[in-house]
Each structure stands twice: as structure tokens, then as C-alpha cells.
Amino acid sequence: MKRITLGLLVMFLFVEMVTSCNLGCSYCDSNGSTCYACSDPSTKQIADGTCIAIIRPVDNCLVYNPDFSCNRCIITYQLKNGSCLVDQTGCTKYSSNGGCLKCDFGTVLNGSSCTGIVNCRDYVPGGRTYCKNCFNGFCQ
């Protein structure tokens, strides 16, 4: 009985915390005055604890800078000259100097870049030059 009561209390507190946020805010402090996460981060960003509309949204941008320029793109996209472009390298995490820190999608990290064929599941024996089977039926 104590476990059920505690679970209901936690659920009530969570619902109360979520519902007390200002419009457009998905996570805020206990009194609802400071927003920490906007409900749609692709079109709004936090400024002084409130969600405000992004003036010119960048397609596939995940995180914006205070001046509304893109800071980080969604996975499989890379930030280049203020735009998020399809990343065909297989890199999923970049360092501040542009080198790759983590690879995925059938590639492996080799120094600061990914080697292999993006979306390749199985390679022909002898290296990562030719793909035998691809994920989702295609390779890049």
C-alpha cells in the first residue's frame, strides 16, 4: 500500500510540475516562472527563462545560440556555415574543432574521422571497402 501511495504522490507531483509551466514550456522550475525546455525546440528557444519564437528557423537544427544561429544539428546532419547539411560521414558526435568523436551507421572511428560505408551492415571480407548487406536496403 505504501508503494502505491508513494507512486501516486510522485505522479501527482510530476503532473503538477508539468502543468504549472507557461505556455510553450515543457519543463520549468517548481513555481513555473523559469522555463528550462521548450515544448518545440525546433521553433522556439529559451531566452531569460521563457520560450520565444525563433525568427528564422534553420532546418534540422537541434540547439540554437542566443542570436538564433544554429549551434547543433540533429543526428545525421552536420553544421556548416550556419546550415545543417546531411552528414554522409557516419559521424554522430563532433569535437569543437570539427573532428569526429563517435561514429555509427556501419562506420568506425579511425583517428578523428569515420571509415567505412554509411548504412553498411556487413562488409565483403578483406576490409571496409565493399558492402555486402546494407541497413534499410540501401547504402550511401
OpenMM code with the backbone's topology and positions (N, CA, C; nanometers):
from openmm import Vec3, app, unit

residues = "MET LYS ARG ILE THR LEU GLY LEU LEU VAL MET PHE LEU PHE VAL GLU MET VAL THR SER CYS ASN LEU GLY CYS SER TYR CYS ASP SER ASN GLY SER THR CYS TYR ALA CYS SER ASP PRO SER THR LYS GLN ILE ALA ASP GLY THR CYS ILE ALA ILE ILE ARG PRO VAL ASP ASN CYS LEU VAL TYR ASN PRO ASP PHE SER CYS ASN ARG CYS ILE ILE THR TYR GLN LEU LYS ASN GLY SER CYS LEU VAL ASP GLN THR GLY CYS THR LYS TYR SER SER ASN GLY GLY CYS LEU LYS CYS ASP PHE GLY THR VAL LEU ASN GLY SER SER CYS THR GLY ILE VAL ASN CYS ARG ASP TYR VAL PRO GLY GLY ARG THR TYR CYS LYS ASN CYS PHE ASN GLY PHE CYS GLN".split()
positions = [
    Vec3(0.0824, -0.1196, 0.0000),
    Vec3(0.0000, 0.0000, 0.0000),
    Vec3(0.0864, 0.1254, 0.0000),
    Vec3(0.1968, 0.1235, 0.0773),
    Vec3(0.2848, 0.2404, 0.0819),
    Vec3(0.3456, 0.2666, -0.0555),
    Vec3(0.3805, 0.1592, -0.1278),
    Vec3(0.4415, 0.1741, -0.2596),
    Vec3(0.3438, 0.2405, -0.3567),
    Vec3(0.2170, 0.2002, -0.3547),
    Vec3(0.1161, 0.2588, -0.4424),
    Vec3(0.0941, 0.4052, -0.4075),
    Vec3(0.0841, 0.4349, -0.2782),
    Vec3(0.0629, 0.5721, -0.2339),
    Vec3(0.1803, 0.6605, -0.2760),
    Vec3(0.3031, 0.6111, -0.2588),
    Vec3(0.4210, 0.6866, -0.2968),
    Vec3(0.4222, 0.7085, -0.4477),
    Vec3(0.3873, 0.6045, -0.5250),
    Vec3(0.3825, 0.6172, -0.6704),
    Vec3(0.2814, 0.7209, -0.7144),
    Vec3(0.1640, 0.7217, -0.6534),
    Vec3(0.0616, 0.8207, -0.6868),
    Vec3(0.1060, 0.9614, -0.6499),
    Vec3(0.1739, 0.9748, -0.5374),
    Vec3(0.2245, 1.1052, -0.4948),
    Vec3(0.3282, 1.1570, -0.5947),
    Vec3(0.4211, 1.0711, -0.6346),
    Vec3(0.5237, 1.1113, -0.7308),
    Vec3(0.4581, 1.1505, -0.8630),
    Vec3(0.3603, 1.0704, -0.9101),
    Vec3(0.2910, 1.1008, -1.0336),
    Vec3(0.2166, 1.2339, -1.0228),
    Vec3(0.1505, 1.2598, -0.9118),
    Vec3(0.0793, 1.3851, -0.8906),
    Vec3(0.1761, 1.5027, -0.8934),
    Vec3(0.2899, 1.4904, -0.8271),
    Vec3(0.3879, 1.5987, -0.8247),
    Vec3(0.4422, 1.6238, -0.9644),
    Vec3(0.4674, 1.5172, -1.0418),
    Vec3(0.5173, 1.5327, -1.1774),
    Vec3(0.4151, 1.6039, -1.2648),
    Vec3(0.2906, 1.5613, -1.2598),
    Vec3(0.1846, 1.6244, -1.3379),
    Vec3(0.1685, 1.7694, -1.2973),
    Vec3(0.1727, 1.7963, -1.1675),
    Vec3(0.1592, 1.9331, -1.1183),
    Vec3(0.2737, 2.0191, -1.1693),
    Vec3(0.3971, 1.9639, -1.1707),
    Vec3(0.5121, 2.0395, -1.2163),
    Vec3(0.4991, 2.0695, -1.3653),
    Vec3(0.4575, 1.9721, -1.4446),
    Vec3(0.4448, 1.9918, -1.5882),
    Vec3(0.3323, 2.0892, -1.6210),
    Vec3(0.2194, 2.0765, -1.5540),
    Vec3(0.1055, 2.1616, -1.5861),
    Vec3(0.1232, 2.3037, -1.5365),
    Vec3(0.2161, 2.3299, -1.4467),
    Vec3(0.2333, 2.4653, -1.3961),
    Vec3(0.3262, 2.5500, -1.4826),
    Vec3(0.3849, 2.4918, -1.5878),
    Vec3(0.4735, 2.5674, -1.6759),
    Vec3(0.3930, 2.6610, -1.7656),
    Vec3(0.4571, 2.7677, -1.8085),
    Vec3(0.3952, 2.8623, -1.9021),
    Vec3(0.3717, 2.7958, -2.0368),
    Vec3(0.2864, 2.8524, -2.1160),
    Vec3(0.2544, 2.8012, -2.2482),
    Vec3(0.3814, 2.7902, -2.3333),
    Vec3(0.3999, 2.6751, -2.3970),
    Vec3(0.5166, 2.6527, -2.4821),
    Vec3(0.6358, 2.5967, -2.4083),
    Vec3(0.6256, 2.5839, -2.2771),
    Vec3(0.7355, 2.5327, -2.1951),
    Vec3(0.7021, 2.3908, -2.1496),
    Vec3(0.7975, 2.2979, -2.1680),
    Vec3(0.7712, 2.1594, -2.1284),
    Vec3(0.8349, 2.1235, -1.9949),
    Vec3(0.9314, 2.2006, -1.9478),
    Vec3(0.9959, 2.1732, -1.8191),
    Vec3(1.0357, 2.3056, -1.7559),
    Vec3(0.9948, 2.3269, -1.6300),
    Vec3(1.0222, 2.4546, -1.5642),
    Vec3(1.0494, 2.4333, -1.4153),
    Vec3(1.0812, 2.5417, -1.3470),
    Vec3(1.1039, 2.5330, -1.2031),
    Vec3(0.9703, 2.5102, -1.1318),
    Vec3(0.9762, 2.4884, -1.0015),
    Vec3(0.8575, 2.4487, -0.9254),
    Vec3(0.7460, 2.5534, -0.9251),
    Vec3(0.7800, 2.6812, -0.9403),
    Vec3(0.6734, 2.7817, -0.9415),
    Vec3(0.6338, 2.8251, -1.0831),
    Vec3(0.6936, 2.7642, -1.1845),
    Vec3(0.6552, 2.7909, -1.3228),
    Vec3(0.7091, 2.9191, -1.3814),
    Vec3(0.7960, 2.9890, -1.3110),
    Vec3(0.8435, 3.1183, -1.3603),
    Vec3(0.9653, 3.1083, -1.4516),
    Vec3(1.0425, 3.0014, -1.4418),
    Vec3(1.1619, 2.9857, -1.5248),
    Vec3(1.1516, 2.8579, -1.6063),
    Vec3(1.1577, 2.8721, -1.7368),
    Vec3(1.1495, 2.7570, -1.8264),
    Vec3(1.2898, 2.7039, -1.8544),
    Vec3(1.3029, 2.5705, -1.8547),
    Vec3(1.4304, 2.5051, -1.8842),
    Vec3(1.4287, 2.4329, -2.0183),
    Vec3(1.3109, 2.3995, -2.0720),
    Vec3(1.2993, 2.3303, -2.2001),
    Vec3(1.1691, 2.3707, -2.2682),
    Vec3(1.1791, 2.4083, -2.3942),
    Vec3(1.0599, 2.4456, -2.4711),
    Vec3(0.9943, 2.3203, -2.5275),
    Vec3(0.8621, 2.3252, -2.5429),
    Vec3(0.7886, 2.2087, -2.5929),
    Vec3(0.8205, 2.1795, -2.7391),
    Vec3(0.8597, 2.2786, -2.8175),
    Vec3(0.9001, 2.2576, -2.9561),
    Vec3(1.0317, 2.3307, -2.9814),
    Vec3(1.1455, 2.2660, -2.9487),
    Vec3(1.2742, 2.3342, -2.9618),
    Vec3(1.3152, 2.3648, -3.1055),
    Vec3(1.2434, 2.3104, -3.2042),
    Vec3(1.2775, 2.3422, -3.3431),
    Vec3(1.2234, 2.4787, -3.3851),
    Vec3(1.1242, 2.5318, -3.3121),
    Vec3(1.0682, 2.6628, -3.3471),
    Vec3(1.0778, 2.7651, -3.2344),
    Vec3(1.1177, 2.7199, -3.1152),
    Vec3(1.1313, 2.8111, -3.0003),
    Vec3(1.2602, 2.7828, -2.9252),
    Vec3(1.3119, 2.8841, -2.8599),
    Vec3(1.4297, 2.8668, -2.7769),
    Vec3(1.4128, 2.9461, -2.6482),
    Vec3(1.4927, 2.9117, -2.5486),
    Vec3(1.4823, 2.9772, -2.4187),
    Vec3(1.5628, 3.1060, -2.4187),
    Vec3(1.5009, 3.2117, -2.3720),
    Vec3(1.5669, 3.3405, -2.3530),
    Vec3(1.5151, 3.3976, -2.2225),
    Vec3(1.6024, 3.4183, -2.1292),
    Vec3(1.5663, 3.4718, -1.9974),
    Vec3(1.4561, 3.3900, -1.9304),
    Vec3(1.4620, 3.2576, -1.9453),
    Vec3(1.3696, 3.1693, -1.8763),
    Vec3(1.2333, 3.1531, -1.9392),
    Vec3(1.2133, 3.2086, -2.0602),
    Vec3(1.0873, 3.1894, -2.1311),
    Vec3(1.1144, 3.1402, -2.2724),
    Vec3(1.0156, 3.0737, -2.3327),
    Vec3(1.0285, 3.0260, -2.4698),
    Vec3(0.9839, 3.1358, -2.5656),
    Vec3(1.0731, 3.1689, -2.6585),
    Vec3(1.0393, 3.2698, -2.7593),
    Vec3(1.0564, 3.2084, -2.8982),
    Vec3(0.9823, 3.2591, -2.9948),
    Vec3(0.9878, 3.2068, -3.1310),
    Vec3(1.1224, 3.2369, -3.1947),
    Vec3(1.1737, 3.1392, -3.2670),
    Vec3(1.2971, 3.1572, -3.3427),
    Vec3(1.2604, 3.2336, -3.4690),
    Vec3(1.3319, 3.3415, -3.4955),
    Vec3(1.2976, 3.4316, -3.6056),
    Vec3(1.3078, 3.3618, -3.7409),
    Vec3(1.4217, 3.3023, -3.7701),
    Vec3(1.4415, 3.2279, -3.8949),
    Vec3(1.4924, 3.0887, -3.8608),
    Vec3(1.4017, 2.9927, -3.8434),
    Vec3(1.4461, 2.8579, -3.8065),
    Vec3(1.5386, 2.7963, -3.9123),
    Vec3(1.6392, 2.7234, -3.8651),
    Vec3(1.7310, 2.6513, -3.9528),
    Vec3(1.6816, 2.5072, -3.9597),
    Vec3(1.6545, 2.4585, -4.0793),
    Vec3(1.6078, 2.3209, -4.0950),
    Vec3(1.7050, 2.2233, -4.0306),
    Vec3(1.6522, 2.1296, -3.9542),
    Vec3(1.7272, 2.0220, -3.8881),
    Vec3(1.8210, 2.0693, -3.7774),
    Vec3(1.7992, 2.1903, -3.7250),
    Vec3(1.8778, 2.2411, -3.6128),
    Vec3(1.8174, 2.1906, -3.4821),
    Vec3(1.9028, 2.1451, -3.3917),
    Vec3(1.8567, 2.0932, -3.2626),
    Vec3(1.8706, 2.1974, -3.1516),
    Vec3(1.9829, 2.2703, -3.1484),
    Vec3(2.0105, 2.3685, -3.0435),
    Vec3(2.0525, 2.5004, -3.1081),
    Vec3(1.9925, 2.6093, -3.0595),
    Vec3(2.0229, 2.7420, -3.1127),
    Vec3(2.1090, 2.8222, -3.0158),
    Vec3(2.1866, 2.9163, -3.0701),
    Vec3(2.2629, 3.0130, -2.9912),
    Vec3(2.1695, 3.1270, -2.9522),
    Vec3(2.2084, 3.2115, -2.8560),
    Vec3(2.1233, 3.3253, -2.8169),
    Vec3(2.0890, 3.4192, -2.9323),
    Vec3(2.1751, 3.4259, -3.0358),
    Vec3(2.1466, 3.5129, -3.1508),
    Vec3(2.0630, 3.4417, -3.2581),
    Vec3(2.0079, 3.3233, -3.2248),
    Vec3(1.9236, 3.2416, -3.3119),
    Vec3(1.9997, 3.1707, -3.4236),
    Vec3(2.1320, 3.1759, -3.4233),
    Vec3(2.2065, 3.0948, -3.5192),
    Vec3(2.2112, 2.9518, -3.4649),
    Vec3(2.2290, 2.8557, -3.5527),
    Vec3(2.2278, 2.7158, -3.5105),
    Vec3(2.3586, 2.6802, -3.4402),
    Vec3(2.3468, 2.6080, -3.3299),
    Vec3(2.4630, 2.5631, -3.2536),
    Vec3(2.4905, 2.4158, -3.2763),
    Vec3(2.3842, 2.3356, -3.2910),
    Vec3(2.3999, 2.1908, -3.3090),
    Vec3(2.2838, 2.1354, -3.3910),
    Vec3(2.3160, 2.0472, -3.4825),
    Vec3(2.2152, 1.9874, -3.5699),
    Vec3(2.1674, 1.8542, -3.5138),
    Vec3(2.0531, 1.8081, -3.5666),
    Vec3(2.0038, 1.6765, -3.5272),
    Vec3(2.1003, 1.5702, -3.5793),
    Vec3(2.0872, 1.4492, -3.5252),
    Vec3(2.1761, 1.3399, -3.5633),
    Vec3(2.1657, 1.3144, -3.7138),
    Vec3(2.2762, 1.2815, -3.7750),
    Vec3(2.2985, 1.2583, -3.9187),
    Vec3(2.3035, 1.3873, -4.0001),
    Vec3(2.3088, 1.5040, -3.9330),
    Vec3(2.3295, 1.6311, -4.0002),
    Vec3(2.4497, 1.7004, -3.9368),
    Vec3(2.5228, 1.7779, -4.0174),
    Vec3(2.6404, 1.8479, -3.9689),
    Vec3(2.6269, 1.9966, -3.9956),
    Vec3(2.6680, 2.0775, -3.8980),
    Vec3(2.6608, 2.2230, -3.9093),
    Vec3(2.7743, 2.2744, -3.9977),
    Vec3(2.7376, 2.3415, -4.1062),
    Vec3(2.8355, 2.4011, -4.1980),
    Vec3(2.7844, 2.5380, -4.2397),
    Vec3(2.8600, 2.6413, -4.2089),
    Vec3(2.8250, 2.7780, -4.2477),
    Vec3(2.6822, 2.8171, -4.2094),
    Vec3(2.6400, 2.7790, -4.0888),
    Vec3(2.5094, 2.8174, -4.0375),
    Vec3(2.3934, 2.7304, -4.0815),
    Vec3(2.4198, 2.6295, -4.1642),
    Vec3(2.3147, 2.5393, -4.2115),
    Vec3(2.3427, 2.3972, -4.1644),
    Vec3(2.2372, 2.3197, -4.1522),
    Vec3(2.2512, 2.1780, -4.1172),
    Vec3(2.2407, 2.0972, -4.2453),
    Vec3(2.3510, 2.0355, -4.2841),
    Vec3(2.3573, 1.9583, -4.4074),
    Vec3(2.3652, 1.8105, -4.3751),
    Vec3(2.3124, 1.7279, -4.4650),
    Vec3(2.3174, 1.5833, -4.4457),
    Vec3(2.4626, 1.5415, -4.4295),
    Vec3(2.4892, 1.4660, -4.3254),
    Vec3(2.6242, 1.4196, -4.2950),
    Vec3(2.6383, 1.2764, -4.3443),
    Vec3(2.7168, 1.2572, -4.4477),
    Vec3(2.7348, 1.1247, -4.5045),
    Vec3(2.8634, 1.0586, -4.4577),
    Vec3(2.9215, 1.1098, -4.3493),
    Vec3(3.0462, 1.0518, -4.2994),
    Vec3(3.0218, 0.9392, -4.1992),
    Vec3(2.9020, 0.9343, -4.1390),
    Vec3(2.8738, 0.8367, -4.0345),
    Vec3(2.9039, 0.8891, -3.8952),
    Vec3(2.9563, 1.0108, -3.8853),
    Vec3(2.9895, 1.0689, -3.7549),
    Vec3(2.8622, 1.1169, -3.6858),
    Vec3(2.8481, 1.0829, -3.5577),
    Vec3(2.7303, 1.1254, -3.4821),
    Vec3(2.7639, 1.2249, -3.3716),
    Vec3(2.8933, 1.2472, -3.3455),
    Vec3(2.9326, 1.3450, -3.2438),
    Vec3(3.0664, 1.4059, -3.2841),
    Vec3(3.0678, 1.5395, -3.2903),
    Vec3(3.1880, 1.6118, -3.3310),
    Vec3(3.2521, 1.6849, -3.2138),
    Vec3(3.3831, 1.7041, -3.2210),
    Vec3(3.4542, 1.7852, -3.1220),
    Vec3(3.4404, 1.9313, -3.1639),
    Vec3(3.4840, 2.0227, -3.0776),
    Vec3(3.4726, 2.1656, -3.1073),
    Vec3(3.5576, 2.2057, -3.2281),
    Vec3(3.6628, 2.1297, -3.2596),
    Vec3(3.7470, 2.1630, -3.3749),
    Vec3(3.7028, 2.0915, -3.5027),
    Vec3(3.5904, 2.0194, -3.4976),
    Vec3(3.5347, 1.9563, -3.6171),
    Vec3(3.5724, 1.8117, -3.6376),
    Vec3(3.6617, 1.7577, -3.5533),
    Vec3(3.6975, 1.6170, -3.5645),
    Vec3(3.5863, 1.5289, -3.5088),
    Vec3(3.5792, 1.4071, -3.5567),
    Vec3(3.4740, 1.3173, -3.5115),
    Vec3(3.5135, 1.2492, -3.3810),
    Vec3(3.4171, 1.2368, -3.2902),
    Vec3(3.4380, 1.1693, -3.1624),
    Vec3(3.3650, 1.0355, -3.1551),
    Vec3(3.2568, 1.0202, -3.2343),
    Vec3(3.1770, 0.8973, -3.2298),
    Vec3(3.1184, 0.8684, -3.3672),
    Vec3(3.1301, 0.7436, -3.4099),
    Vec3(3.0772, 0.7011, -3.5393),
    Vec3(2.9637, 0.6020, -3.5184),
    Vec3(2.8785, 0.5916, -3.6211),
    Vec3(2.7676, 0.4972, -3.6176),
    Vec3(2.7273, 0.4670, -3.7614),
    Vec3(2.6154, 0.3993, -3.7795),
    Vec3(2.5609, 0.3696, -3.9112),
    Vec3(2.6557, 0.2847, -3.9952),
    Vec3(2.7229, 0.1875, -3.9314),
    Vec3(2.8097, 0.0961, -4.0044),
    Vec3(2.9523, 0.1437, -4.0214),
    Vec3(2.9881, 0.2585, -3.9652),
    Vec3(3.1252, 0.3092, -3.9754),
    Vec3(3.1947, 0.2975, -3.8401),
    Vec3(3.3272, 0.3075, -3.8418),
    Vec3(3.4051, 0.3001, -3.7178),
    Vec3(3.4999, 0.4195, -3.7104),
    Vec3(3.5309, 0.4602, -3.5879),
    Vec3(3.6203, 0.5742, -3.5653),
    Vec3(3.7640, 0.5343, -3.5950),
    Vec3(3.8295, 0.6144, -3.6769),
    Vec3(3.9695, 0.5933, -3.7117),
    Vec3(4.0385, 0.7288, -3.6982),
    Vec3(4.1019, 0.7514, -3.5831),
    Vec3(4.1592, 0.8826, -3.5543),
    Vec3(4.0481, 0.9801, -3.5220),
    Vec3(4.0289, 1.0809, -3.6071),
    Vec3(3.9216, 1.1783, -3.5850),
    Vec3(3.8188, 1.1765, -3.6980),
    Vec3(3.8117, 1.0641, -3.7704),
    Vec3(3.7112, 1.0516, -3.8763),
    Vec3(3.6568, 0.9088, -3.8788),
    Vec3(3.5475, 0.8906, -3.9502),
    Vec3(3.4838, 0.7594, -3.9604),
    Vec3(3.5276, 0.6916, -4.0894),
    Vec3(3.5500, 0.5624, -4.0815),
    Vec3(3.5822, 0.4867, -4.2017),
    Vec3(3.4747, 0.3820, -4.2233),
    Vec3(3.4539, 0.3504, -4.3483),
    Vec3(3.3524, 0.2531, -4.3839),
    Vec3(3.2468, 0.3174, -4.4705),
    Vec3(3.1449, 0.2397, -4.5037),
    Vec3(3.0365, 0.2860, -4.5887),
    Vec3(2.9141, 0.3102, -4.5005),
    Vec3(2.8594, 0.4302, -4.5071),
    Vec3(2.7446, 0.4651, -4.4247),
    Vec3(2.6280, 0.3723, -4.4587),
    Vec3(2.5661, 0.3194, -4.3548),
    Vec3(2.4489, 0.2321, -4.3618),
    Vec3(2.4839, 0.0887, -4.4006),
    Vec3(2.6118, 0.0502, -4.3968),
    Vec3(2.6525, -0.0857, -4.4315),
    Vec3(2.6441, -0.1750, -4.3077),
    Vec3(2.5749, -0.2873, -4.3210),
    Vec3(2.5607, -0.3834, -4.2108),
    Vec3(2.6759, -0.4839, -4.2111),
    Vec3(2.7074, -0.5399, -4.3282),
    Vec3(2.8128, -0.6416, -4.3414),
    Vec3(2.9019, -0.6072, -4.4597),
    Vec3(3.0322, -0.6146, -4.4360),
    Vec3(3.1291, -0.5874, -4.5415),
    Vec3(3.1770, -0.7163, -4.6073),
    Vec3(3.2203, -0.7049, -4.7327),
    Vec3(3.2851, -0.8149, -4.8012),
    Vec3(3.4170, -0.8383, -4.7277),
    Vec3(3.4532, -0.9635, -4.6984),
    Vec3(3.5779, -0.9898, -4.6255),
    Vec3(3.6981, -0.9204, -4.6896),
    Vec3(3.7862, -0.8689, -4.6040),
    Vec3(3.9081, -0.8046, -4.6511),
    Vec3(3.9151, -0.6553, -4.6241),
    Vec3(3.8225, -0.6001, -4.5488),
    Vec3(3.8294, -0.4574, -4.5163),
    Vec3(3.6936, -0.3908, -4.5214),
    Vec3(3.6941, -0.2602, -4.5187),
    Vec3(3.5706, -0.1819, -4.5206),
    Vec3(3.5586, -0.1053, -4.6523),
    Vec3(3.5840, -0.1758, -4.7614),
    Vec3(3.5795, -0.1130, -4.8929),
    Vec3(3.4505, -0.1422, -4.9667),
    Vec3(3.4027, -0.2670, -4.9598),
    Vec3(3.2828, -0.3075, -5.0316),
    Vec3(3.1781, -0.3585, -4.9345),
    Vec3(3.0549, -0.3141, -4.9543),
    Vec3(2.9460, -0.3530, -4.8657),
    Vec3(2.8741, -0.4753, -4.9224),
    Vec3(2.8493, -0.5720, -4.8353),
    Vec3(2.7784, -0.6943, -4.8729),
    Vec3(2.6282, -0.6794, -4.8484),
    Vec3(2.5885, -0.6271, -4.7303),
    Vec3(2.4485, -0.6050, -4.6937),
    Vec3(2.4339, -0.4689, -4.6276),
    Vec3(2.3269, -0.3990, -4.6635),
    Vec3(2.3024, -0.2658, -4.6086),
    Vec3(2.1842, -0.2673, -4.5125),
    Vec3(2.1813, -0.1710, -4.4193),
    Vec3(2.0633, -0.1487, -4.3354),
    Vec3(1.9580, -0.0815, -4.4228),
    Vec3(1.8335, -0.1106, -4.3994),
    Vec3(1.7211, -0.0474, -4.4707),
    Vec3(1.7286, -0.0626, -4.6218),
    Vec3(1.8093, -0.1583, -4.6715),
    Vec3(1.8133, -0.1873, -4.8131),
    Vec3(1.8953, -0.0937, -4.8987),
    Vec3(1.9652, 0.0024, -4.8412),
    Vec3(2.0475, 0.0905, -4.9234),
    Vec3(2.1709, 0.1374, -4.8480),
    Vec3(2.2738, 0.1723, -4.9237),
    Vec3(2.3965, 0.2301, -4.8679),
    Vec3(2.4242, 0.3608, -4.9397),
    Vec3(2.5015, 0.4459, -4.8745),
    Vec3(2.5372, 0.5736, -4.9373),
    Vec3(2.6766, 0.5636, -4.9934),
] * unit.nanometer
topology = app.Topology()
chain = topology.addChain("A")
for resn in residues:
    res = topology.addResidue(resn, chain)
    for name in ("N", "CA", "C"):
        topology.addAtom(name, app.Element.getBySymbol(name[0]), res)
